[in-house]
Amino acid sequence: MDKWRNRFDKFYDWIKPIVFSITKKNPEQAHWAFTNFCQTLNYLELDKKVLDNESNQKTPPWKISNAAGFNKNAEFSSRIIEYLGFDRMVVGTATADEWKGNVKPRIIRFPESDSMVNWMGLPGIGAERVARRLQNQGNEGIPITINLMSTPEKSGKDMLRDLEKTVLSSRYVPRVDRFELNISCPNIWGNNNKMDVRTKYRGQLKNMLDIVKKGMTDSQDLYIKVSPDLCERDVDEILRACEAYDVRGFTTTNTTTNHNPRYIPKSPDKGGASGNAVYKDSIRVQELFADRTDAKLIACGGINSITRARERCSIGNTSEIQLYTPIIFSGPKLLRNLREAI
């Protein structure tokens, strides 16, 4: 069962330096190539033969899902996500309207430190098109999380209507049992680029929670994805806003605006850093939440080994991890390694 997956993982390791070199100026092209390769396997009905493996039959001490951005517009089918080694599929960040995001190129890789910086700005095809893609994938497969935020440049009532539209578009899609409100993207700015809207989102969190909860079904859970740049006061503010809305848990964390030169030697002076660059800040914020709430926590940010997964799952009520940037640098075999940590 593992023969073809072994070849696939070795091929990824072999071709990665070549792809990194070719796509250095625009790393999005590398993700596009990987996506299209997997879609081709799916179309030819070879995805199970090539991607599935014995580690997928094992039950590790944590649930594994992709982090938002990996499967932004449901380009990957849930079959592919499951065969790669995930227990859950995260789609998004989804916005109600189609949005082009910031001008390309908008990602820089730092292979020497297994870190990245992106300032993509929430590009996407719009929530209704995403929902149709998911509908076409059918009723069977792993559970789905919709990571959502309002379309950039919307505010006030328009922002709330935008969130409502995304929830209503997705709530009856088969296997969607969780929404993850993203109040942590560092790549959206307001007031002529003078205000980080993460601050605005925290100030309007109650209204956002109210509109999202009203749109969900009773069987769906609400999580919030938070920033690694929070201080203790910020965490307390978020928890107070969540008290009346049955928020099931928090995903800790998104990317950081702290571009530590140890990991980001040539900062673009914008965007959020991920991979090793966010690991320490992500742990710090996870610990702040663990000290203040018994809610479920999902660990995200720089988890590139069994040791780090164990470290993160030892903090508070944490039994799930999310991955994205570490897969880029370590390859899909990272998922197999994490599944074998019994």
Phi, psi and omega per residue, in radians:
M1 nan -0.515 -3.061
D2 -1.575 -0.114 -2.998
K3 -1.016 -0.875 -3.090
W4 -1.255 -0.623 3.110
R5 -1.162 -0.653 3.062
N6 -1.025 -0.752 3.124
R7 -1.149 -0.702 3.124
F8 -1.064 -0.825 -3.119
D9 -1.145 -0.684 3.104
K10 -1.172 -0.665 3.097
F11 -1.096 -0.706 3.109
Y12 -1.048 -0.812 -3.136
D13 -1.091 -0.664 -3.112
W14 -1.228 -0.737 -3.018
I15 -1.533 -0.258 -3.076
K16 -0.964 -0.867 -3.139
P17 -1.049 -0.604 3.123
I18 -1.184 -0.825 -3.139
V19 -1.126 -0.721 3.115
F20 -1.049 -0.692 -3.140
S21 -1.185 -0.788 -3.109
I22 -1.149 -0.629 -3.028
T23 -1.815 0.347 -3.080
K24 -1.006 -0.696 -3.099
K25 -1.358 -0.415 -3.140
N26 -2.523 1.435 -3.082
P27 -1.056 -0.309 3.091
E28 -1.040 -0.489 3.141
Q29 -1.105 -0.558 3.122
A30 -1.170 -0.743 3.115
H31 -1.150 -0.673 3.106
W32 -1.067 -0.734 -3.136
A33 -1.134 -0.762 3.134
F34 -1.126 -0.748 3.128
T35 -1.053 -0.822 -3.104
N36 -1.169 -0.608 3.081
F37 -1.089 -0.809 -3.132
C38 -1.177 -0.665 3.088
Q39 -1.101 -0.651 3.110
T40 -1.137 -0.747 3.066
L41 -1.014 -0.739 -3.141
N42 -1.123 -0.776 -3.131
Y43 -1.092 -0.672 -3.131
L44 -1.477 0.025 -3.109
E45 1.015 0.654 3.085
L46 -1.903 0.023 -3.041
D47 -1.109 -0.706 3.127
K48 -1.158 -0.763 -3.102
K49 -1.109 -0.715 -3.039
V50 -1.493 -0.653 -2.965
L51 -1.741 -0.628 -3.067
D52 -1.163 2.690 -3.084
N53 -2.821 2.960 -3.032
E54 -1.131 -0.488 3.140
S55 -1.112 -0.420 3.114
N56 -1.217 -0.257 3.082
Q57 -1.545 -0.088 -3.106
K58 -1.649 2.739 -3.139
T59 -2.005 1.720 3.137
P60 -1.279 2.987 -3.122
P61 -1.322 0.133 3.115
W62 -2.561 2.630 2.991
K63 -1.475 2.503 -3.077
I64 -2.091 2.272 3.014
S65 -2.340 2.791 3.009
N66 -1.310 2.601 3.065
A67 -1.439 2.772 3.106
A68 -0.969 2.486 -3.106
G69 1.832 -0.555 -3.137
F70 -1.192 -0.694 -3.110
N71 -2.263 1.004 -2.942
K72 -0.973 -0.823 -3.048
N73 -1.984 0.459 -3.102
A74 1.036 0.636 3.076
E75 -1.130 -0.666 3.072
F76 -1.471 2.348 3.011
S77 -1.277 2.782 3.120
S78 -1.129 -0.467 3.068
R79 -1.086 -0.810 3.137
I80 -1.101 -0.810 -3.133
I81 -1.019 -0.733 -3.138
E82 -1.190 -0.761 -3.130
Y83 -1.148 -0.573 3.089
L84 -1.109 -0.509 3.089
G85 2.220 0.266 3.121
F86 -1.615 2.602 3.067
D87 -1.654 -0.275 -3.091
R88 -2.605 2.599 3.113
M89 -1.934 2.173 3.046
V90 -1.760 2.218 3.126
V91 -1.958 2.389 3.118
G92 2.120 -3.018 0.289
T93 -1.268 2.210 3.114
A94 -1.655 2.390 3.024
T95 -2.115 2.724 -3.068
A96 -1.077 -0.769 -3.104
D97 -1.727 2.704 2.987
E98 -1.120 2.465 -3.081
W99 -2.540 2.305 -3.076
K100 -1.404 -0.359 -3.088
G101 1.360 -2.924 -3.112
N102 -1.368 2.895 -3.102
V103 -1.170 2.420 3.072
K104 -1.425 2.674 -0.070
P105 -1.289 2.647 -3.032
R106 -2.486 0.395 3.055
I107 -2.478 2.464 2.973
I108 -2.230 2.279 3.041
R109 -1.662 2.550 3.029
F110 -2.209 1.396 -3.056
P111 -1.047 -0.474 -3.119
E112 -1.155 -0.374 3.125
S113 -2.160 0.181 -3.093
D114 0.871 0.848 -3.115
S115 -2.322 2.833 3.108
M116 -2.493 2.790 2.926
V117 -2.257 2.325 3.061
N118 -2.320 2.594 3.028
W119 -2.376 0.922 -3.016
M120 -1.168 -0.660 3.082
G121 1.429 0.576 3.053
L122 1.028 0.871 3.036
P123 -1.195 2.620 3.119
G124 -3.104 2.932 -3.054
I125 -1.615 -0.055 -3.133
G126 1.746 2.542 -2.980
A127 -1.110 -0.651 -3.091
E128 -1.168 -0.693 3.095
R129 -1.183 -0.673 3.071
V130 -1.067 -0.783 -3.135
A131 -1.072 -0.696 3.116
R132 -1.117 -0.695 3.094
R133 -1.070 -0.754 -3.136
L134 -1.176 -0.681 3.088
Q135 -1.014 -0.706 -3.102
N136 -1.213 -0.269 3.129
Q137 -1.410 -0.201 3.027
G138 1.621 -3.057 -2.994
N139 -1.609 -0.305 -3.034
E140 -1.725 2.565 3.093
G141 2.367 -2.979 -3.095
I142 -1.331 2.775 3.126
P143 -1.156 2.762 -3.034
I144 -2.150 2.369 2.976
T145 -1.885 2.330 3.008
I146 -1.767 1.937 3.030
N147 -1.505 2.177 -2.997
L148 -2.380 2.691 2.992
M149 -2.736 2.870 -3.141
S150 -1.255 2.715 3.064
T151 -1.047 2.286 -3.124
P152 -0.904 2.620 3.126
E153 1.369 0.024 3.029
K154 -1.690 2.565 -3.113
S155 -2.570 2.968 3.078
G156 1.020 -2.385 -3.107
K157 -1.132 -0.560 3.106
D158 -1.110 -0.680 3.114
M159 -1.124 -0.741 -3.123
L160 -1.185 -0.716 3.085
R161 -1.106 -0.593 3.112
D162 -1.118 -0.826 3.100
L163 -1.077 -0.743 -3.141
E164 -1.040 -0.744 -3.131
K165 -1.070 -0.722 -3.140
T166 -1.133 -0.764 3.132
V167 -1.124 -0.807 -3.120
L168 -1.132 -0.532 3.112
S169 -1.206 -0.487 -2.944
S170 -1.916 -0.274 -2.894
R171 -1.166 -0.446 3.137
Y172 -1.800 0.164 3.059
V173 -1.213 2.301 3.141
P174 -0.938 2.376 3.045
R175 1.326 -0.015 3.029
V176 -1.383 1.834 -3.105
D177 -2.078 0.102 -3.078
R178 -2.658 2.436 2.971
F179 -2.025 2.459 -3.114
E180 -2.170 1.816 -3.105
L181 -1.344 2.097 -3.054
N182 -1.655 1.704 3.091
I183 -1.807 0.398 -2.900
S184 -2.225 0.120 -3.118
C185 -1.270 2.124 -3.104
P186 -1.500 0.128 -2.993
N187 -1.891 0.249 3.090
I188 -2.047 2.248 -3.073
W189 -2.232 2.655 3.098
G190 -2.208 3.124 3.086
N191 0.884 0.931 3.100
N192 1.003 0.790 3.088
N193 1.133 0.422 -3.125
K194 -1.840 -0.147 -3.103
M195 -2.300 2.222 3.032
D196 -1.284 2.024 -3.016
V197 -1.260 -0.119 3.023
R198 -1.041 -0.618 3.084
T199 -1.157 -0.731 3.125
K200 -1.130 -0.735 -3.133
Y201 -1.077 -0.711 3.120
R202 -1.111 -0.645 -3.141
G203 -1.201 -0.433 -3.131
Q204 -1.890 0.296 -3.002
L205 -1.062 -0.713 -3.122
K206 -1.043 -0.782 3.126
N207 -1.122 -0.665 3.135
M208 -1.179 -0.772 3.112
L209 -1.081 -0.702 -3.113
D210 -1.077 -0.803 -3.079
I211 -1.246 -0.651 3.133
V212 -1.207 -0.783 3.139
K213 -1.079 -0.695 3.141
K214 -1.139 -0.511 -3.123
G215 -1.460 -0.376 -3.110
M216 -1.324 2.812 2.986
T217 -1.490 2.890 -3.104
D218 -1.138 -0.400 -3.084
S219 -1.558 -0.038 -3.097
Q220 -1.754 2.546 -3.119
D221 -1.805 2.684 3.117
L222 -2.027 2.207 3.034
Y223 -2.081 2.829 3.081
I224 -2.196 2.285 3.070
K225 -1.650 2.179 -2.995
V226 -1.988 2.886 -3.085
S227 -1.506 2.605 3.015
P228 -1.384 -0.027 -3.087
D229 -1.723 0.254 -3.118
L230 -1.365 2.616 2.979
C231 -1.829 3.090 -3.102
E232 -1.025 -0.713 -3.140
R233 -1.112 -0.682 3.116
D234 -1.099 -0.771 -3.134
V235 -1.095 -0.768 3.110
D236 -1.067 -0.694 3.135
E237 -1.105 -0.756 3.120
I238 -1.122 -0.792 -3.117
L239 -1.123 -0.662 3.088
R240 -1.105 -0.720 -3.128
A241 -1.153 -0.463 -3.067
C242 -1.510 -0.197 -2.977
E243 -0.945 -0.690 -3.029
A244 -1.631 0.102 -2.959
Y245 -2.121 0.257 3.050
D246 0.874 0.858 3.059
V247 -1.277 2.121 -3.037
R248 -1.275 -0.597 -3.098
G249 -3.010 -3.065 -3.047
F250 -2.359 2.350 3.059
T251 -1.647 2.026 -3.047
T252 -2.071 1.758 0.260
T253 -2.706 -3.109 2.999
N254 -1.439 -2.775 -3.119
T255 -1.472 2.882 -3.048
T256 -2.026 2.553 3.024
T257 -1.522 0.027 3.061
N258 -1.470 1.719 -3.093
H259 -1.623 1.350 3.140
N260 -1.037 2.111 -3.092
P261 -1.068 -0.306 3.062
R262 -1.089 -0.598 -3.106
Y263 -1.885 -0.534 -3.113
I264 -2.080 1.389 -3.027
P265 -1.154 -0.465 3.125
K266 -2.260 1.483 -3.066
S267 -1.220 2.424 3.049
P268 -1.394 0.005 -3.139
D269 1.101 0.516 3.029
K270 -2.898 2.865 3.044
G271 1.556 3.012 -3.129
G272 -1.894 2.360 -3.131
A273 -1.613 2.482 -3.128
S274 -2.334 -3.124 -3.083
G275 1.323 -2.513 -3.134
N276 -1.019 -0.492 -3.092
A277 -1.108 -0.407 -3.063
V278 -1.849 -0.123 -2.929
Y279 -1.021 -0.874 -3.083
K280 -1.130 -0.758 3.124
D281 -1.160 -0.604 3.126
S282 -1.143 -0.746 3.080
I283 -1.088 -0.755 -3.113
R284 -1.016 -0.804 -3.122
V285 -1.247 -0.645 3.066
Q286 -1.029 -0.722 3.121
E287 -1.163 -0.637 3.093
L288 -1.069 -0.747 3.107
F289 -1.201 -0.717 -3.127
A290 -1.086 -0.596 3.135
D291 -1.256 -0.309 -2.985
R292 -2.040 -0.206 -3.075
T293 -2.591 2.647 3.028
D294 -1.679 0.095 3.128
A295 -1.069 2.764 3.106
K296 -1.171 2.493 3.090
L297 -2.092 2.464 3.021
I298 -1.974 2.171 -3.099
A299 -1.512 2.271 -3.130
C300 -2.565 2.416 3.076
G301 2.098 1.761 3.005
G302 1.297 0.316 -3.121
I303 -1.466 1.719 -3.028
N304 -2.096 0.269 -3.123
S305 -2.819 2.867 3.063
I306 -1.086 -0.672 3.141
T307 -1.038 -0.793 -3.136
R308 -1.218 -0.637 3.096
A309 -1.094 -0.746 3.114
R310 -1.126 -0.714 3.131
E311 -1.067 -0.800 -3.088
R312 -1.208 -0.627 -3.114
C313 -1.411 -0.032 3.041
S314 -1.592 -0.046 -3.084
I315 -1.772 1.993 3.067
G316 1.096 -2.688 -3.093
N317 -1.577 1.220 -3.042
T318 -2.054 2.122 3.094
S319 -2.421 0.200 3.121
E320 -2.318 2.585 3.060
I321 -2.290 2.652 3.038
Q322 -2.105 2.524 -3.065
L323 -2.327 2.508 2.946
Y324 -2.632 -1.352 -3.066
T325 -0.936 -0.749 3.132
P326 -1.041 -0.500 3.103
I327 -1.196 -0.607 3.130
I328 -1.047 -0.741 -3.067
F329 -1.541 -0.637 -3.110
S330 -1.586 -0.372 -3.097
G331 1.532 2.944 -3.119
P332 -1.074 -0.311 3.109
K333 -1.085 -0.366 3.062
L334 -0.992 -0.673 3.133
L335 -1.127 -0.690 3.101
R336 -1.130 -0.742 -3.142
N337 -1.073 -0.761 -3.112
L338 -1.192 -0.522 3.133
R339 -1.331 -0.360 -3.113
E340 -1.603 0.118 -3.133
A341 -1.476 1.228 -3.100
I342 -1.742 nan nan
